[in-house]
Amino acid sequence: MSSKPFLVTKIGPSFSFTSFSIFDVSRKVVIGIIFVFMSLFYHNYVHFNFFIFLIILISVNMKKGLAIVNNFITYPQVSYFYSRMKEELVFFDVTLDLKKSGDLKEGIGVNCSLLKKDNYDFILYLDKDPYIADALEKEGYRLFNKSSSIAICDDKMKTYLALKNKGINFPYTESAPLNYTEIIDKDYLKIISTNMGFPLIIKTNYGSLGKGVFLIKDSEELEKMEQKLIHAPHIFQKFINSSFGQDFRIITIGGKYVAGMKRISKNGDFRSNIALGGEAQIIPIENPYIEMAEKVSQLLELDYAGIDILIGNNNEPIFCEANSNAFFQGIEKYSGVNIAREYAKHIFNKIYK
């Protein structure tokens, strides 16, 4: 099998470049100069009106986006995501502001007075709150990613249902019936263990960074975990032993492959997440893995995605999860691919071309 080469911007000297740029400050400098000249020529009515016209023209042509982050999450990876996107959008003459989701709450919608006065052209949505995302789209804003794509990716069972019968290979999966009592169904659990065998995987429908994913080794552990998650939406999944402690994380933008890495657990954990101590290996990604990642991101209509793919017994790709707000600090560091630049380019092309 062959692999596709990286056809994207590498991180070079601009990687540590701050948001201070000729594009970012040019308008501020010009406006400052204009006000200086206005102070010199304020007595001249013609000059005054000319300068006012220039200020209006500059302001009208400003390109501006807004990044929205969760009101409570303070992960450094989120700050990195925003700062890198702000940094790279500057090269496309676009400024990027920042607000927390809590700043926008108003009734069942969003406080659009906080947004419309700034004339934002798009929203980089770095939260998973589907209600705010939906409300923003109803106000006419273009979100990256779209609210429908975020909602599907945030719910693991919804993800599998969206990909069912679409030619995507994923582990045998069953959704746990919703339980409004305190009693677990042991007969049902016997059916689950018979269908999947041990060990098997239990995942909460909502969760990221490897949290809410459990390896169940026997019937006793299955009953205990089912009791623990009795009121939480969750799924049962066949364990892919050939992928124990290893998988691939592939970044796609606009449905196309941008970068990838193999993640390997270094502490004996069956999960390979970098956040849980896993390490990255930058190796050529074989075409079937790239093709699966691209197909998944296209089917889920994701502008930006981190697609996690397991390794089958015969080295075949097996879909694991799709992440609509996958952190890219690690993969930028290890691969040298300027992911933020590629995402900024995608946003610019979608909004301004």
N, C-alpha and C positions, 0 to 999 in steps of 0.2 A: 504493500500500500504506500502511496505517495502522500506527501503532506504539502499544504499550501504555504508559501512564504508570507511573511509579514509584508503587507503593502500599505503601511501606515506610517505616520510621522513618528520618528524616534525622539525620545527626550534628549535634547541637547542643552546648549547653554541657557536656553530660555526656561528650563525646568524650574529654576529657583527665582525666576523673574517675578517681581511683585506686580500688583495691579497698576503700578505707576508706569504709564506708557504714553507715547505720543498720541495714540488714539484716545486714551482715557482722559488726558488732560488738555488736549488740543482745544476743545471747546471752552474749557474753563480759562485757558490762557487768552484765547481770542476775546472772550467776553470781558476779561479783566482789562485787556488793552482798550477795548471799546469804551469801557467806563472811564478809563484815564482820559481818552480823547474827548469823551462827553464833558468831563470836568473842565477841559481846556476850551471847548467850543460850545458850552451850554448856551451861550448868548446867541448862537447862530441857529435859527429855527430849522434851516435846511439840513445842517449837519446833524442836529438832534434827531430829526425824523429818520435820517439815513441810518444812524446808529441803532435806533429802535427797530428798524426793519431788519438789520443784520442779526440782532439778538433774537427776534422772533423766528427768523429763518433757521438759525442754528438750533434753537430749541425744538422747532417742529421736526427737524431731521434727526433728532437724537434717537438712537436705537437702545431700548431698555427692556430688560427682563427681570423677573423676580424669582428668587429661590425661596421655597417654603420648607421649613424643617419642623420636626415634631417639637411640641412645646416642652417636653420633659426629657427627651433623650439628649445626652451630652457626650456621646461617643466622639473621640477625636477623629475617627474616620469620617464622620459627618462633616466636621469642620474642614477636613482635608478635601472632601468632595466639593464643598462650596467654594473654598478658596482656589482650588485648581480650575474649576469651571469659570470663576470670575476672571482669573488670570488669563485663561486661553480665549475667552470671549472678547477680551480687549483687542486681540489681534484681528477681530472681525468688526471692530468699531462698535461693540455692544457692551453696555454696562450691565452689571447684575447686582441688584439689591437683595437684601435678606430680611425675611420676617419669620416669626414663629407661628405655628398653627393657632395658638391661643390668642394671637392678636386679631384674628379674623372672625371669631365667633360672633354671631348675631342671630338670635332666634334659630330657625331651622336652616338658615343659609349662611352667608358670609357678609361681613361688613365691607361692601364694595366701595364705600366712600374712601376707605383706606387705600384702595388700589386704583380706582379710576382717575383720581387726581394726579397720579404719577404716569398714566398712559402706558402701562406695561404691554409689551407686544406678545409676551409669552410667559409661562410659568414653569420653572424647573422644580418639579414636585418631588421633594426628598423625604416625604412622609408616606405613611400607608393608610391614613385616615380616608376611607372611601367616601364619607359623607361630605367632607370639605371639598375633596376632589370633584365630586359630582356637582356640588353647588357652584364651584368655580366654572366648570364647563357650561353649566346652564346660564351663566352670566356672559358666556361668549369667549372665555379664555382658552387658548390652546395650551394644554398641559403636556409635559414630557416627563413620564409616560402618561398615556390616557388613563382616565379613571377606571374604565372597564378592564384594561390590561392589568392595572395595579390590583384590582379586586380579585381577579382570577389567580394571579400569582401569589397573593397573600393567603389564599385558602388552598391548601394542598389537594384536597379532594376536588375542588373546582378545577384546579389545574389538570388533574388526570381526566376528569370528565370532558374538558375542552379538547384534550388530545386523543380521546378514545376514538378508535376507528379512523385515525388520520395517518396511519403508517408509522407511528412512533412506538418503539419498543420500550416498555417500562415494566417494573416488577408486578407480579400478581398483587392486586390491591383490593381491600374491602373497607368500606366505611362503617365505623362502629355505629349501631343504632343509637339515636338520642335517648338518654335515660333521665327520667324525671323523678326517679325513686332513689333509694339508698341500697337497692338490691341488685347485684350483678347476676347475669344469666350464665351460669356455669355450663349449661348444655350448649349454648351458642359458642362459648369459648372453646369447647371441645371440637366443635366444627371448624373453628378458625385454626386450631393447632393441627387438626387432621389435614386441612387444605394446604397449609403452609409449612408445617413441620417446625422444629426448633433448631437453631434459634430463629426468631422472627423479629420484625421491627414494629414498634408502635411509634406513631408520630402524632403530636397535636396538630390540628389543622393550621393553627397560626403559630409562627415561631421562626426565628432566623438565627444565624451564627451557631448552628448546631444544637440550639436549645430546644427542648421538647421532643428530642429523638432518643428512643430507648431500645436497647438490645435485650430481648427477652429470651432467657435460656431454657425455661421449663414451665410446666403448668402452674407451679406455685408462684413464680414471678409474674406470670400472666394474670393470675387472679389478683395479686397485690396491686399491680399497675392498673388494672381495670377498675379496681376499687378507688384508687387514687385519682383517676381521671374520669370518674363516673359521670360527672356533669359537663365535662369538657369535650367538644367535638374532636374526634381523633380517628385515625385510620390504622389498619393493620396491613403489613406489607411483608412479602416474602424477602428474606435476607439473601443478598447476593454475596456469597462467601468469597468469591474471586476478587471482590472489590473491598475486602476488609482493610480499613485504614488507608485507602487510596481512592482517588477519583480525579476527574478533570474539571477545572473551572474554565469556561470559555466565555469571553466577552464578545457580544455582538452589538453593533450599532446600525440602525436602519435595516435590520435583518441580515447583516453581513458580518462575517468573522473579522475581528480586529486583533485579538490577542488570546492566548491561552496558556495555562500552566497545569502541571500535574501536582496535586496536593497529597502529601504523605504524612500520616500520623507518626510521631516520634515518641509517643508515650504509651503505646499499646492500645490506644483508644480505637474503636471501630470507626469513629468519625475522623475525617481528615481536615476539618475546618482550621484555617490559620488562626482564628480566634481561640481555638481550643488547644493550640500548641503545635498544630501541623506546620510542615515546611513545604516550600514551593520548589519544584524542579521545572526549569524551562527547557523543554524538549520539543522536537517537532511533533505537531498534532496531526494524527492520521486523518485522511479525508472523511471517513465515515463519521468520526466524532464532530468534525467541523460541519458536515452536512446536516447532522442531526440538530446541532445547536442553531444553525441558520433556519432550518425548517420550523423548529419550535418557536423561535422568536418571531418568525413571520406569521405562523398560525395564531399566536397570541397577540399579534400586532404591537410588538414592543419596539419603541424607538431605541431603547438601551436595555441591555439585559446581561445578567451573569447566569449562564446555563451550567448546571452541575450534571455530569454524566458519569455513571458507574462503568466498571470494566467487567464484561461478561467472561464466562469460562473460556470462550474461543476468541477473546480480545474484542468482542463485538460491543458497540456502545449500547448502554441501557440508561434511559433517561431517569434522572433523580428529581431535580427541582429546577424551577425557573425563578430568578430573583430580579424584581423590577428595579430595585435600588441597590444593586450589588456594589459594595465598596471596592474601589480599585487602587487603593494606596499600595497594597502588597504587589499586585500584578504590574503596576507601573514600575515599582522598584525593581522587581525581579526580571521583568521582560525588557525594560527600557522603552516600551511602546508608549507614546504620548496619547493615552486614552482620552484625557480631557480635551486635547486639541481635536481629536476625531469627533467627539460628541459635540463640541462647540461648532464644528464645521457642519455637522448634520442639522443642528438646530438653526443655524444661519441659513442654510439652503432651504429648509422647510418654511421658514418665516419670511425671509427677505428676498427669495428668488422666485 
